[in-house]
Amino acid sequence: MSDGGGAAEVGPAGGDMALSLSVTTALAHGRPLAAAVARMLADLAPGADRDAVETALQEAVANAVIHGNLGLSSMEVGTAAAMQRYAEALAGRLADPALAGRRVTVDARLAGKVLRLEVVDEGAGYDAVEPRPDQPFGRGLGLVSRFASRCEVRDGGRRLCMEFDL
């Protein structure tokens, strides 16, 4: 891309197929990045459940952008005023070139009958916690775990590794 916002590579990696995509937070926010990657992966890994891959990847990328690179915690719930404050905080962070320029990287590798996806951000990281189904937030990792065969948080919360059995 001419704006320097993103780069993608697809090709063999040691006999396996691999895809790597790196975009800025500004470019990733509000765009169907997960859908585009899932479409590409459908050709590379035809045995994968595209809906499962796309749903898990969308949640992982959204978390990398919002909570990782932009450093926003979960939104307060219940009122229009809380939603307005969250929208303003999001817009303010996206307007900060240092935060908007942080990268989100999606790496995919097909090795035999396993599709491995990693989503990496440049945020401060977090301590993984158990999902709380009784709360309207904090369920992202639980959602990812439902769709992926395996899911693991690494690098202090800056890398989410997902595997999908084909």
N, C-alpha and C positions, 0 to 999 in steps of 0.2 A: 504494500500500500504506500502511496506517495506521502501520506501524512505521518509516517513513522509509527502509526498506532498499532500495527499488527504485523505478524509474520506467521506463515504456516509452511510446514514441510511434511511431505508424505513420501515414504519410501521404505525399502527393506532395511531392517536392522538386524544383522547377524542371522539372516534367514527368516526372521519374523517380519511382519508388517508393522510399521509404526507411523504415527501421526503426531506432530507437535505443533501447537498453536500458541502464540504468545501475543497478547493484546493489552493495551492500556486499560485502566479502570474506566476511563471516560468512554472508550470505545465499547467496552463490554457492557456497560450499564444500559439497560433498556433495549438491548438488541437480542435477537433470538440465537445467541451463540450456541447454546446447547442443541437446538434443533439443527443448525448447520453442521455441527460436528457429528451428530447422530446420523444425519444423511450420508456424510462421508464414510462413517464407520459401517453403515449398512452394506456398502460395496466391499469394504475390507474384511468385514466379519459378518457374512450373510446369516450365520446361525444365531446371532445375538437378537434378543428381544428389543427392538428399536424403542418401543415406548418405555420400557424399564430403563434402558440406558439414558434416554433423553430426560426422563423425569429425575433420575438420580443426578445426572450431570447438571441439569438446570438448578437444582437445589444447591449443589456444591459450588457452582460458579456464582450464584447469587450470594451465598455466604462469604465466598472469597472477596467479592466486590464490596458488599455492604459492611459485614462485620470485620473482615480482614483488612483490606486496603483502605477503606474509609473509616474504620474504627468506630462504627456505630453499634451500640448495643441494641437489643431487641426493643421494638416499639412498645410504648405504654398502650394499654388497651382501654376501650370503653367510651372515649369521648372524641368528638370532632376536633376539639382543641388539641388533644394529644396527637392526633393524626396530622394536624397542621404543623405542630412543633417538629414532628419527625420529618415531614416533607421539607421544612425550612432547613433543618439540620443537614439533611441529605443534599439539598441544593447547595448549601454553603460548603460542604466538604467537596462536592464535585467541582466547585468553582476554584478550589485551591489547587494550583498546578502541581504541587508536590504530591498531593494525594491522588489527583486524577491521572497523574503520569505513572503511578505504580502499576506493575504488570500482574496480570493473571495468566498463568500458563496451564494449558491442558496438554498432557502427554498421554497418548494411547498406544498400546502395543498388543498385538495379537500373537500369542505364543501357544501353538497347539490348539487346544479347546478352551482357552481362557482369554478373555478380553480384559486387559488391565488399564484402568484410567487413573490418572493422578491429576489433581487440581491443586495448584500452588499459588499462594499469594505472597505479597511483600509486607503484610501487616505485622502487628506485634505478637500475634499468636494468641492462644487461649488454652485453658485447661478443659479437656473434654469432660462433659458431665452426662449423666444418664438422662435420656429424654423424659420429659414430664407430660404425659398425655392429658393431665388435668389443667395444663396451662395452654393458652392460645399462642405461645411462642416457645422456642427452644426445642422444637420437634424435628428440626432439619436432619440431624444425624439418624434419628429413628426412621425417618422417611427414606433416606438413602439406604439404610440397612435392610429395609423391606424389599427394595428393588435389586440391590447388589447381592451377589452370592457371599461376598466378604467385604468388610469395610474397616479401615484403620486410619486413625489420626496420627500423624507424625510431625517431626520438626517443630515441636512446641505449639502445634495447632495451625501451622502454616501450610500443611500438606495433607490432603485427604486422598487416600488410596482406596480404590474400589476395584473389585474383580467380579466379572460376570462369566459364569460357566456357560459354554455354548452347547 
